Amino acid sequence: MNVNVHTYPAQLQYPPPTYLVFTVLVTLFGFPPTGIIALVNAMRVNTLWKTGQHDKARKSSRRARNWGLLTLAIWVVAVVVVVFWASIAYLNG
């Protein structure tokens, strides 16, 4: 069933995902500077939605997801670099 969100009033629409758990985890275990940006955006989603600022809530949700993914990518790259560096150091004695 394909629903066009423009045909229903805002009260019947569902709020966008907050990605709060994801952003908390990547902030704690990933790269905190970008994780905090993701976390702040995630915490704004419900407040913006409840005050009727639905476009801003969707934008904040997308920002939380994107900053969270960037934080995760930075963490993965850092782990790969550290493992690679440690393996080279181990092999060189």
MODELLER restraints for C-alpha pairs under 7 A, 6 or more apart:
rsr = mdl.restraints
at = mdl.atoms
rsr.add(forms.Gaussian(group=physical.xy_distance, feature=features.Distance(at['CA:15:A'], at['CA:49:A']), mean=6.47, stdev=0.5))
rsr.add(forms.Gaussian(group=physical.xy_distance, feature=features.Distance(at['CA:16:A'], at['CA:58:A']), mean=5.82, stdev=0.5))
rsr.add(forms.Gaussian(group=physical.xy_distance, feature=features.Distance(at['CA:16:A'], at['CA:61:A']), mean=6.38, stdev=0.5))
rsr.add(forms.Gaussian(group=physical.xy_distance, feature=features.Distance(at['CA:17:A'], at['CA:61:A']), mean=6.27, stdev=0.5))
rsr.add(forms.Gaussian(group=physical.xy_distance, feature=features.Distance(at['CA:18:A'], at['CA:42:A']), mean=4.92, stdev=0.5))
rsr.add(forms.Gaussian(group=physical.xy_distance, feature=features.Distance(at['CA:18:A'], at['CA:45:A']), mean=5.85, stdev=0.5))
rsr.add(forms.Gaussian(group=physical.xy_distance, feature=features.Distance(at['CA:18:A'], at['CA:61:A']), mean=5.60, stdev=0.5))
rsr.add(forms.Gaussian(group=physical.xy_distance, feature=features.Distance(at['CA:19:A'], at['CA:42:A']), mean=5.95, stdev=0.5))
rsr.add(forms.Gaussian(group=physical.xy_distance, feature=features.Distance(at['CA:19:A'], at['CA:64:A']), mean=6.62, stdev=0.5))
rsr.add(forms.Gaussian(group=physical.xy_distance, feature=features.Distance(at['CA:19:A'], at['CA:65:A']), mean=6.37, stdev=0.5))
rsr.add(forms.Gaussian(group=physical.xy_distance, feature=features.Distance(at['CA:20:A'], at['CA:39:A']), mean=6.67, stdev=0.5))
rsr.add(forms.Gaussian(group=physical.xy_distance, feature=features.Distance(at['CA:20:A'], at['CA:42:A']), mean=5.35, stdev=0.5))
rsr.add(forms.Gaussian(group=physical.xy_distance, feature=features.Distance(at['CA:20:A'], at['CA:43:A']), mean=6.85, stdev=0.5))
rsr.add(forms.Gaussian(group=physical.xy_distance, feature=features.Distance(at['CA:23:A'], at['CA:35:A']), mean=6.35, stdev=0.5))
rsr.add(forms.Gaussian(group=physical.xy_distance, feature=features.Distance(at['CA:23:A'], at['CA:38:A']), mean=5.85, stdev=0.5))
rsr.add(forms.Gaussian(group=physical.xy_distance, feature=features.Distance(at['CA:23:A'], at['CA:39:A']), mean=5.25, stdev=0.5))
rsr.add(forms.Gaussian(group=physical.xy_distance, feature=features.Distance(at['CA:23:A'], at['CA:68:A']), mean=5.47, stdev=0.5))
rsr.add(forms.Gaussian(group=physical.xy_distance, feature=features.Distance(at['CA:24:A'], at['CA:39:A']), mean=6.36, stdev=0.5))
rsr.add(forms.Gaussian(group=physical.xy_distance, feature=features.Distance(at['CA:26:A'], at['CA:35:A']), mean=6.05, stdev=0.5))
rsr.add(forms.Gaussian(group=physical.xy_distance, feature=features.Distance(at['CA:26:A'], at['CA:68:A']), mean=6.50, stdev=0.5))
rsr.add(forms.Gaussian(group=physical.xy_distance, feature=features.Distance(at['CA:26:A'], at['CA:71:A']), mean=6.35, stdev=0.5))
rsr.add(forms.Gaussian(group=physical.xy_distance, feature=features.Distance(at['CA:26:A'], at['CA:72:A']), mean=6.05, stdev=0.5))
rsr.add(forms.Gaussian(group=physical.xy_distance, feature=features.Distance(at['CA:27:A'], at['CA:35:A']), mean=4.19, stdev=0.5))
rsr.add(forms.Gaussian(group=physical.xy_distance, feature=features.Distance(at['CA:27:A'], at['CA:36:A']), mean=6.21, stdev=0.5))
rsr.add(forms.Gaussian(group=physical.xy_distance, feature=features.Distance(at['CA:30:A'], at['CA:71:A']), mean=6.09, stdev=0.5))
rsr.add(forms.Gaussian(group=physical.xy_distance, feature=features.Distance(at['CA:30:A'], at['CA:72:A']), mean=6.12, stdev=0.5))
rsr.add(forms.Gaussian(group=physical.xy_distance, feature=features.Distance(at['CA:30:A'], at['CA:75:A']), mean=5.05, stdev=0.5))
rsr.add(forms.Gaussian(group=physical.xy_distance, feature=features.Distance(at['CA:31:A'], at['CA:71:A']), mean=5.61, stdev=0.5))
rsr.add(forms.Gaussian(group=physical.xy_distance, feature=features.Distance(at['CA:31:A'], at['CA:74:A']), mean=6.77, stdev=0.5))
rsr.add(forms.Gaussian(group=physical.xy_distance, feature=features.Distance(at['CA:31:A'], at['CA:75:A']), mean=6.16, stdev=0.5))
rsr.add(forms.Gaussian(group=physical.xy_distance, feature=features.Distance(at['CA:34:A'], at['CA:67:A']), mean=6.35, stdev=0.5))
rsr.add(forms.Gaussian(group=physical.xy_distance, feature=features.Distance(at['CA:34:A'], at['CA:71:A']), mean=5.73, stdev=0.5))
rsr.add(forms.Gaussian(group=physical.xy_distance, feature=features.Distance(at['CA:35:A'], at['CA:67:A']), mean=6.80, stdev=0.5))
rsr.add(forms.Gaussian(group=physical.xy_distance, feature=features.Distance(at['CA:35:A'], at['CA:68:A']), mean=6.11, stdev=0.5))
rsr.add(forms.Gaussian(group=physical.xy_distance, feature=features.Distance(at['CA:35:A'], at['CA:71:A']), mean=5.77, stdev=0.5))
rsr.add(forms.Gaussian(group=physical.xy_distance, feature=features.Distance(at['CA:37:A'], at['CA:67:A']), mean=6.78, stdev=0.5))
rsr.add(forms.Gaussian(group=physical.xy_distance, feature=features.Distance(at['CA:38:A'], at['CA:63:A']), mean=6.77, stdev=0.5))
rsr.add(forms.Gaussian(group=physical.xy_distance, feature=features.Distance(at['CA:38:A'], at['CA:64:A']), mean=4.30, stdev=0.5))
rsr.add(forms.Gaussian(group=physical.xy_distance, feature=features.Distance(at['CA:38:A'], at['CA:67:A']), mean=4.91, stdev=0.5))
rsr.add(forms.Gaussian(group=physical.xy_distance, feature=features.Distance(at['CA:38:A'], at['CA:68:A']), mean=5.36, stdev=0.5))
rsr.add(forms.Gaussian(group=physical.xy_distance, feature=features.Distance(at['CA:39:A'], at['CA:64:A']), mean=6.58, stdev=0.5))
rsr.add(forms.Gaussian(group=physical.xy_distance, feature=features.Distance(at['CA:41:A'], at['CA:60:A']), mean=5.19, stdev=0.5))
rsr.add(forms.Gaussian(group=physical.xy_distance, feature=features.Distance(at['CA:41:A'], at['CA:61:A']), mean=6.68, stdev=0.5))
rsr.add(forms.Gaussian(group=physical.xy_distance, feature=features.Distance(at['CA:41:A'], at['CA:63:A']), mean=6.42, stdev=0.5))
rsr.add(forms.Gaussian(group=physical.xy_distance, feature=features.Distance(at['CA:41:A'], at['CA:64:A']), mean=5.03, stdev=0.5))
rsr.add(forms.Gaussian(group=physical.xy_distance, feature=features.Distance(at['CA:42:A'], at['CA:60:A']), mean=6.73, stdev=0.5))
rsr.add(forms.Gaussian(group=physical.xy_distance, feature=features.Distance(at['CA:42:A'], at['CA:61:A']), mean=6.10, stdev=0.5))
rsr.add(forms.Gaussian(group=physical.xy_distance, feature=features.Distance(at['CA:42:A'], at['CA:64:A']), mean=5.13, stdev=0.5))
rsr.add(forms.Gaussian(group=physical.xy_distance, feature=features.Distance(at['CA:44:A'], at['CA:60:A']), mean=6.78, stdev=0.5))
rsr.add(forms.Gaussian(group=physical.xy_distance, feature=features.Distance(at['CA:45:A'], at['CA:57:A']), mean=4.71, stdev=0.5))
rsr.add(forms.Gaussian(group=physical.xy_distance, feature=features.Distance(at['CA:45:A'], at['CA:60:A']), mean=5.86, stdev=0.5))
rsr.add(forms.Gaussian(group=physical.xy_distance, feature=features.Distance(at['CA:45:A'], at['CA:61:A']), mean=5.97, stdev=0.5))
rsr.add(forms.Gaussian(group=physical.xy_distance, feature=features.Distance(at['CA:48:A'], at['CA:54:A']), mean=6.63, stdev=0.5))
rsr.add(forms.Gaussian(group=physical.xy_distance, feature=features.Distance(at['CA:48:A'], at['CA:56:A']), mean=6.60, stdev=0.5))
rsr.add(forms.Gaussian(group=physical.xy_distance, feature=features.Distance(at['CA:48:A'], at['CA:57:A']), mean=5.13, stdev=0.5))
rsr.add(forms.Gaussian(group=physical.xy_distance, feature=features.Distance(at['CA:49:A'], at['CA:57:A']), mean=5.44, stdev=0.5))
